[in-house]
């Protein structure tokens, strides 16, 4: 009987051992299946694991560093843009051009000023300090005292073809700053027996043989200040997407703002005034409208308009689709200054500019919208 009892105990022990082994084996198998089923996560390492119930309260104490704004060593005195040292050493050329003729080189100019004449037309004064590289420039027209004055405000060398202004008017000293193609034969050529043109090589050769100083003045004053590099001036004034300037009954200038380019396109009498040299549109970052008094002298056979570009007046500064009122003044020593509504020297955006001199009597006919 004891043997039977011991036999039963042995069977129970054996059964128990077998059951334990089966449970252990099943556990290992289940653990392996679980591990194989979990996807491998490269971020799920022991160093990166966090308690899901823990809130990450850490903050970035080092905000992004803004890009460094570097002020160039050399800038253009008219546009405020970066230029080379060679360009900075040179004075601007200012070409007197006829708007009734095909125009070459105007799309690359830093500033274009427009003036009325007594024949219901206009003339331009186009400034550039890289014109010696142009393959064609013109059509070159006669100058007037009031046109040459503006050239002196920017310390430029005025290039023109004679002078058809005879009325006595106050003027700047332009001696040593003018090059008359009508007196310098061989430095221009005529097309269609009417239009006079020149180019960079002819002008460079012509001025080389004169006493004209082509080196830029170190202390040359600009009529305005420039906004800091990396900044953009937003006027917040009256909307100015379209600017209509009625110089006369048959000569109207239209400037249209294009928001994608942030520039104004130059049009005359309903048509874009493209550069015939490269068929590029002529566009401007800044627009200045300056009202100036005029006097018309009448003789038996002639009529001559004189604009008082030495003096003072009011006007508008336009950029980025908006305009603000401004005032201006100039003196016979060759300086001009523009002022904002607070009487401070005007600050403008960097870039090229259009400057329209409008008769004071036509101020109410200017349309800005």
URJOBEL-V227332 format. One record per backbone hydrogen bond with DSSP energy under -0.5 kcal/mol. CO is the residue of the C=O (numbers start at 1). NH is the residue of the N-H. If there is no record, write none. Layout:
co=CO nh=NH
co=CO nh=NH
This chain:
co=1 nh=5
co=2 nh=6
co=3 nh=7
co=4 nh=8
co=5 nh=9
co=6 nh=10
co=7 nh=11
co=8 nh=12
co=9 nh=13
co=10 nh=14
co=11 nh=15
co=12 nh=16
co=13 nh=17
co=14 nh=18
co=15 nh=19
co=16 nh=20
co=17 nh=21
co=18 nh=22
co=19 nh=23
co=20 nh=24
co=21 nh=25
co=22 nh=26
co=23 nh=27
co=24 nh=28
co=25 nh=29
co=26 nh=30
co=27 nh=31
co=28 nh=32
co=29 nh=33
co=30 nh=34
co=31 nh=35
co=32 nh=36
co=33 nh=37
co=34 nh=38
co=39 nh=41
co=40 nh=42
co=41 nh=44
co=43 nh=45
co=45 nh=48
co=45 nh=49
co=51 nh=54
co=55 nh=57
co=59 nh=61
co=61 nh=63
co=68 nh=70
co=69 nh=71
co=70 nh=72
co=74 nh=83
co=76 nh=80
co=79 nh=351
co=81 nh=76
co=84 nh=88
co=85 nh=89
co=87 nh=90
co=89 nh=216
co=92 nh=157
co=93 nh=128
co=94 nh=159
co=95 nh=97
co=95 nh=126
co=96 nh=141
co=97 nh=99
co=97 nh=124
co=98 nh=101
co=103 nh=276
co=104 nh=138
co=105 nh=108
co=106 nh=109
co=110 nh=353
co=111 nh=127
co=112 nh=355
co=113 nh=125
co=114 nh=357
co=115 nh=123
co=117 nh=120
co=121 nh=117
co=122 nh=99
co=123 nh=115
co=124 nh=97
co=125 nh=113
co=125 nh=127
co=126 nh=95
co=127 nh=110
co=127 nh=111
co=128 nh=93
co=130 nh=133
co=131 nh=134
co=134 nh=200
co=137 nh=198
co=138 nh=104
co=139 nh=98
co=141 nh=161
co=143 nh=164
co=143 nh=165
co=144 nh=148
co=145 nh=149
co=146 nh=150
co=147 nh=150
co=147 nh=151
co=148 nh=152
co=149 nh=153
co=150 nh=154
co=151 nh=154
co=151 nh=156
co=152 nh=155
co=156 nh=158
co=157 nh=94
co=158 nh=160
co=158 nh=179
co=159 nh=96
co=160 nh=181
co=162 nh=143
co=164 nh=166
co=172 nh=174
co=174 nh=177
co=176 nh=213
co=177 nh=158
co=179 nh=160
co=179 nh=181
co=180 nh=183
co=180 nh=184
co=184 nh=187
co=189 nh=197
co=191 nh=194
co=191 nh=195
co=195 nh=191
co=196 nh=139
co=196 nh=140
co=197 nh=189
co=198 nh=137
co=199 nh=203
co=200 nh=204
co=201 nh=205
co=202 nh=206
co=203 nh=207
co=204 nh=208
co=205 nh=209
co=206 nh=209
co=207 nh=210
co=212 nh=214
co=214 nh=91
co=217 nh=220
co=223 nh=338
co=225 nh=348
co=228 nh=231
co=233 nh=235
co=238 nh=323
co=241 nh=257
co=242 nh=369
co=243 nh=245
co=243 nh=255
co=244 nh=246
co=244 nh=367
co=245 nh=247
co=245 nh=253
co=251 nh=247
co=251 nh=248
co=252 nh=269
co=253 nh=245
co=254 nh=267
co=255 nh=243
co=256 nh=265
co=257 nh=259
co=258 nh=261
co=258 nh=262
co=258 nh=263
co=263 nh=258
co=264 nh=284
co=265 nh=256
co=266 nh=273
co=267 nh=254
co=268 nh=271
co=271 nh=268
co=272 nh=274
co=274 nh=276
co=275 nh=278
co=275 nh=279
co=280 nh=275
co=281 nh=283
co=282 nh=266
co=284 nh=264
co=285 nh=320
co=286 nh=354
co=287 nh=318
co=288 nh=290
co=288 nh=356
co=289 nh=291
co=289 nh=316
co=290 nh=358
co=292 nh=360
co=293 nh=308
co=295 nh=297
co=295 nh=306
co=296 nh=298
co=297 nh=304
co=302 nh=299
co=304 nh=297
co=306 nh=295
co=307 nh=309
co=309 nh=311
co=311 nh=330
co=313 nh=328
co=314 nh=291
co=315 nh=326
co=316 nh=289
co=317 nh=324
co=318 nh=287
co=319 nh=322
co=321 nh=240
co=322 nh=319
co=323 nh=238
co=324 nh=317
co=326 nh=315
co=327 nh=339
co=328 nh=313
co=329 nh=337
co=331 nh=334
co=332 nh=173
co=335 nh=331
co=337 nh=329
co=338 nh=346
co=339 nh=327
co=340 nh=343
co=344 nh=340
co=346 nh=225
co=348 nh=227
co=352 nh=285
co=352 nh=286
co=353 nh=112
co=354 nh=288
co=355 nh=114
co=355 nh=357
co=356 nh=290
co=356 nh=358
co=358 nh=292
co=359 nh=362
co=360 nh=363
co=362 nh=365
co=362 nh=366
co=363 nh=366
co=366 nh=368
co=367 nh=244
